[in-house]
Amino acid sequence: MKLRRILLIGLALPVLAAALGGAAVFAGFQVAGQRVPDETFTREGIRKILARESVVLYADGKTKVGTFYEGTHRDYVPFDSIPRMLVDALVAAEDRNYWKHGGWDVSAFAGAMADNLSGAKKWRGGSTLTQQTAKNLFGRSGVLRGKVDELINAYRLERHFSKEEILEFYLNQFFVVGNGHGVRIAARYFFDKEPRELSLVECAFIAGSVKGPNQYNPFIQPTKERKEAALRKGRYRVAYVLRQMRSQGYITEAQYNGALKRPLEFHRGDFRFRLSTNMVKVKQLLDSPEMQELLARHGVEDYTDAGLQIHTTLDPDIQRAAEFAVYSNLWKLDLLLRGYQPPRDSVAILPHFEPGEFATGRVVQVETLDGAPAGLRVRFGALEGRIARRALEEFFRHWNRHRTGANELPPKAQMAEFAAKHLRPGSRVFVSIPYRTPGELRWGGKIDQLLELAQKPELQGAAQVLQAGRVVANVGGFGNTGYDRVNQARRQFGSAFKPLVYAAALELGWQALDPLPNFRQAFQAGNLIYFPKPDHPPEDTVSLAWAGRRSENIASVYLLYHLFDKTDFAGFWENCRALGLDPDNFPSQEAFANFVRDSLGIVLDNEHMRELRYAKAVEDFAIDLTFDGSPREAELLRRLPYGIGFAAERAKYARDPAGPNDPENALRIRILSRSYLDYAGRAGTRPLDGEISPETLRRLEERLRYADDEGDRYTRENLYASKDFRAQAALRYVTAFSRKLDIASPLDRVLSFPLGVNVITLGEATNAYQAFQQGARYRTRFGRPQLYIEKIATPDGRVIFEDYAEREEVLTERTRHMLEAILASVVRGGTGQRIGRELTMPLGKGGPKVAVPAYGKTGTTNDYRNAAFLGYLAAPKGQGKGFDPASGYAIGVYTGFDDNKPVDYRGFKGTGAATALPAWLGIAQSVVKLKKFQERVEVPEALPTGEEIAAAPPEAPLFQRERYKHYTVSRRTGLPLDGSGEPGYVEDLSDELGNMGGPQNFGESASLWIREE
């Protein structure tokens, strides 16, 4: 009876267990199904859990700008891109029956439980890879309930996905270190490789460490002993995985033995991408309403975790070169301005030296020569580099210039004193890793990476490089993080604004060699009288071209004030109509008159009507005087203003606290004392100013005695003659012209416009100079002036967005070529001449050096608060056609403190030539080398001589066969000369000189070349 009962119970227990198990499974499905909805078990659902990151790429489609991520950082790898060795190693080590079971492996679970119950030293888990994937994806709550969830979710994974897909999920989700997850992060972090580059031993390590990477990680151990222990554990784990792979047939005996002999070598890589201004810019573009709508149409709700590939126009090489050129320039200037500032940052742990980067290291060894420092060895964790003597000397020259103002090495005793305080072993130092190909120098029998001693600058700056509307480099400031000084900071650009006025004038019929008065004078607009000041002794008259070359303030303001002097009556009003200043733009003549009077402040009362008649009479008399043989009197008469308001303004300066004896006040009083109204009030029998006769003044007065006009005075004829109205039209024209060149910032319509009083972004300034270069502006698909994102693709390679830079002409060829000559003259003999000297390349292998054509303008603001150099670089056209500016690169650079304090110390003035030009030159030199200009030009069969090279203008290289018109001009004024040194005619020498340039300069003459199509 007892036996029967025992048998019945024995038979009933399995049935009951099965029933209970079935009920548990059913209940588990119900509970787990509520916690993990069915729609999660799709690739889209899993993708959302894995938060697949979107990657931003450089234009080469390979190099990464960065990735978007918030918390967990992974870089998703599809199964086809995961090495098969890694898959085999993982299955062999973690789940040998993976390809056979349906999510649960009963035999493995039973074996693990038996080992655990037998008292084995190490607890064994029985989870399959599918179960581990389920746990990683969906988490676990509680021991028993969590295990049930894990079993059920594993079953559901097997039903909805292939084995390969489940492994793909697992290998992109396992923990590595910090916030890094997945196989690509592991490959980068432990070995500084891409997954496809991993060796068998490295695959075995990653597969063996997936459940507990911290215990095998040598990089996070706090002591040397624990690091060595982690390395031993890693080697043991690799050996275990290799044995499992051999026993299960994944590798041969030979492969196994070969792998065991190979050392396990770690090379730490950085898997995190810093937040850069370029990533910020990409994010701003992706957040725009147009892009959000486009992404939504393709089912992308959140671009940061959609696994997108976002291709930018940035050139990785030019970007890095631009960064290094800007950073190197900034630290040297900062050292000169502030003196040495020891680094406060902690020592960087570098996996390798990245050319162009800056980092804080620790001095471990100092080499001396005659008591002075001659070399330093600097450590960054396990990595070491060397600062050689030449780099130390460059540092000390800038340091000494801060101390003494002298650009030379300090005495050795002072360098030794500095080194004893700041460069002794254990000291932290800030260094740069040169962007150029690292030189090799032996130190203690080893080949070392050469470094440069630097300092982290407070002085800031930015740079942008454009090519045909594409942004190829964008440097937002030192470190290129946080605040984007290219697209967000608004700065004054000083005289770099002048070419805007020159280009506008050329469009309105002015010529590059037209003369411009450049003496001290007053410019009047309504009740405002403006006295621009020169920043160097000015010539009395200069050509428009020389106003740019010598950066003449007064001539440039004169040009703006007289912008429409070359425009006839019909052309003037055609432009006014486009500017909203024509009577036809208003509902009635009365509305127009009210606008001119109330909005523009132009009141045509009796006195102003007399002024209009005075201007007409002066022009008539000047012509008569010229024909009568009195050109000097004619010129003085043209310079004589009518003088409304001059007396009141003169009295203001006389009452100034500085008094009339102040040199500037005295000069302005003299200028205001010279007007028709002043002369007429005190005219006698003597000539005025020694040249204007009383008879001339009498005849003028007769013309002004006519009865004042009755009726409407705000006619086109009167306003055309009104200097105030013409000045307002000119100001509106240059601001509208600036808009056409893609300067979108608010602009004040003031007479100091050419001197750069307005604030704009560097990106806008570079847009304008690109328009000078191209004669055109560019528009992207959404109407933006710069192309930044060229393509967006989904994880499966499907392109959902493509963009372009479409050309739109904005300047005539005549204007472009004349402006090109002016800006080339700045580089050849003006404030940018250092570029003309140093931006060169060899002509053929071992041949003489020739100048690479460059064009640009410096800019310096009041008190040296900001400085800029803006310009463009010509590029080879290929096929023996020489250089073409339109094929080149527009480059903009500015420097300045973020708080706008002056860049001025011990006689060093922060001019555009001194502070911004060096970075511009460094970028241009890198472009020439990186883009292999030397290999892209046709070398003449007979190499030119040095004299022939000197004779050829930079804008017309020896191997460029285009027509140029040559002008011989005064070196001081830029006005055309004949053989006697007097103003003369223009000589077209292009056919006669052919390909060899122009004649040698002589005496006071200079050459100006203007290209003609």
Secondary structure by P-SEA (a helix, b strand, c coil): caaaaaaaaaaaaaaaaaaaaaaaaaaaaaaaaaacccccccaaaaaaaacbbbbbbccccccccccccccccccccccccccaaaaaaaaaaccccccccccccaaaaaaaaaaaaacccbbbbcccaaaaaaaaacccccaaaaaaaaaaaaaaaaacccaaaaaaaaaaccccccccccaaaaaaaccccccccccaaaaaaaaaaccccccccccccccaaaaaaaaaaaaaaaaaaaaaaaaaccccaaaaaaaaaccbbbbbbbccccccaaaaaaaaaaacaaaaaaaaaaccccccccbbbbbccccaaaaaaaaaaaaaaaaaaaaaccccccccccccccccccccbbbbbbbcbbbbccccccbbbbbcccbbbbbcaaaaaaaaaaaaaaaccccccccaaaaaaaaaccccccbbbbbbcccccbbbbbcccbbbbbbbbbccccccccbbbbccccccccccccccccccccccbbbbbcccaaaaaaaaaaaacccccbbbbccbbbbbcccbbbbbbbcccccccccaaaaaaaccaaaaaaaaaaccccccaaaaaaaaaaacccccccccaaaaaaaaaccccccccaaaaaaaaaaaaaaaaaaaaaaaccaaaaaaaaacccccaaaaaaaaaaacccccccaaaaaaaaaaaccaaaaaaccccccccccccaaaaaaaaaaacccccccccccaaaaaacaaaaaaaaaaaaaaaaaaaccccccccccccccccccccaaaaaaaaaaaacccccccccccccccccccccccccccbbbbbbbbbcccaaaaaaaaaaaaaaaacccccccccccccccccccbbbbccccbbbbbcccccccccccccccccccccccccccbbbbbbbbbbcccccccccccccccccccaaaaaaaaaaaaaaaccccccccccccccaaaaaacccccccccbbbbbbbbccccccccccccccbbbbbbccccccccccccccccbbbbbbbcc
